[in-house]
């Protein structure tokens, strides 16, 4: 399994357990002892974009679903919901 596949699997696992996660949570879960988790953040974002394009997860900012393209600043990742529920993101998705 490649690092990209491992990251995608971890992201899907984590968003199935919580309403939303911060990207750093995924990076910290995969970092090896002695490594800086911040170096994994670009990979987390890239693989989250792949999953977003596949309809598996959403990018959340200020409790709203946003496009990952051009997104800067703080955001969270959440499991993609059916279209009817997508406009009402669960109140548990808070920004950090």
C-alpha positions as CSV (number, residue, x, y, z in Angstrom):
1,X,0.0,0.0,0.0
2,X,1.4,3.4,-1.0
3,X,1.6,6.3,1.4
4,X,-1.2,8.0,-0.6
5,X,-3.5,4.9,-0.2
6,X,-2.6,4.7,3.5
7,X,-3.5,8.4,3.9
8,X,-6.8,8.0,2.1
9,X,-7.7,4.9,4.2
10,X,-6.8,6.8,7.4
11,X,-8.8,9.8,6.4
12,X,-11.9,7.7,5.7
13,X,-11.5,5.8,8.9
14,X,-11.2,9.0,11.0
15,X,-14.1,10.8,9.4
16,X,-16.3,7.7,10.0
17,X,-15.5,7.9,13.8
18,X,-16.1,11.7,14.3
19,X,-18.4,14.4,12.8
20,X,-15.2,16.1,11.5
21,X,-11.5,16.1,11.9
22,X,-8.7,18.7,11.6
23,X,-6.1,17.8,8.9
24,X,-3.4,17.8,11.7
25,X,-5.2,15.0,13.4
26,X,-4.7,12.8,10.4
27,X,-1.1,13.9,10.0
28,X,-0.4,13.2,13.7
29,X,-2.0,9.7,13.4
30,X,0.4,8.7,10.6
31,X,3.6,10.3,11.7
32,X,6.4,8.0,12.8
33,X,8.1,8.7,16.1
34,X,10.6,11.5,15.8
35,X,9.0,12.9,12.6
36,X,7.4,16.3,12.4
37,X,3.7,15.8,11.6
38,X,3.6,19.2,9.9
39,X,5.5,17.8,6.9
40,X,2.6,15.4,6.2
41,X,0.0,18.2,6.0
42,X,0.5,18.8,2.2
43,X,-0.1,15.1,1.6
44,X,-3.2,15.1,3.9
45,X,-4.6,18.0,1.9
46,X,-3.8,16.4,-1.5
47,X,-5.4,13.1,-0.6
48,X,-8.4,14.9,0.9
49,X,-8.8,16.6,-2.4
50,X,-8.8,13.2,-4.2
51,X,-11.4,11.9,-1.8
52,X,-13.5,15.1,-2.2
53,X,-13.4,14.6,-6.0
54,X,-14.6,11.1,-5.5
55,X,-17.5,12.3,-3.3
56,X,-16.1,10.7,-0.1
57,X,-15.5,13.7,2.1
58,X,-16.1,17.5,2.3
59,X,-14.0,20.4,3.2
60,X,-15.6,22.5,6.0
61,X,-15.0,26.1,6.9
62,X,-17.1,28.1,9.3
63,X,-19.6,25.2,9.4
64,X,-20.2,25.3,5.7
65,X,-19.1,23.0,2.9
66,X,-16.5,24.7,0.7
67,X,-14.5,23.9,-2.3
68,X,-10.9,22.9,-1.6
69,X,-9.7,24.8,-4.6
70,X,-7.9,28.0,-3.4
71,X,-8.9,27.3,0.2
72,X,-6.6,29.0,2.6
73,X,-6.5,29.0,6.4
74,X,-8.3,26.7,8.9
75,X,-10.6,24.0,7.6
76,X,-11.9,20.6,8.7
77,X,-12.7,17.4,6.9
78,X,-16.1,15.7,7.2
79,X,-17.8,12.6,5.7
80,X,-19.7,13.6,2.6
81,X,-23.4,13.5,3.2
82,X,-26.2,12.9,0.7
83,X,-27.1,16.1,-1.2
84,X,-30.3,16.8,0.8
85,X,-28.2,16.9,4.0
86,X,-25.1,18.6,2.6
87,X,-26.5,22.2,3.1
88,X,-26.9,21.6,6.9
89,X,-23.5,20.6,8.2
90,X,-23.7,19.1,11.7
91,X,-23.2,21.7,14.5
92,X,-20.4,19.5,15.9
93,X,-18.1,20.6,13.0
94,X,-16.4,23.5,14.6
95,X,-13.3,25.3,13.4
96,X,-10.1,25.1,15.4
